[in-house]
């Protein structure tokens, strides 16, 4: 049954159907049904979270243009840019550490 003002074709329940279902589960145990169930116990070690970001309209418009060029969503593009920056910083930190070790080895041997 669909609600008369609902323009979508998604079926909805009327009040009596909801009452009937509630009464059924208020008086019925589902323990036997759950005995053979398979519980999903895996947890994503790095789940996605949502944050809010305030940007000037002109900047967001530019991001949307860039995303359109790349046929992706603006949020996906922003995330990719942040991830690239993180990876570049990690690479740069690794390179800096290697240069420092090389300099230490060269100057320590020379001195």
Residue pairs with C-beta under 8 A, 6 or more apart in sequence:
1 11
1 12
1 13
1 14
1 17
2 8
2 9
2 10
2 11
2 12
3 12
6 12
13 21
53 78
55 63
60 74
63 74
63 77
63 78
64 74
66 74
66 77
67 73
67 74
67 76
67 77
70 77
72 80
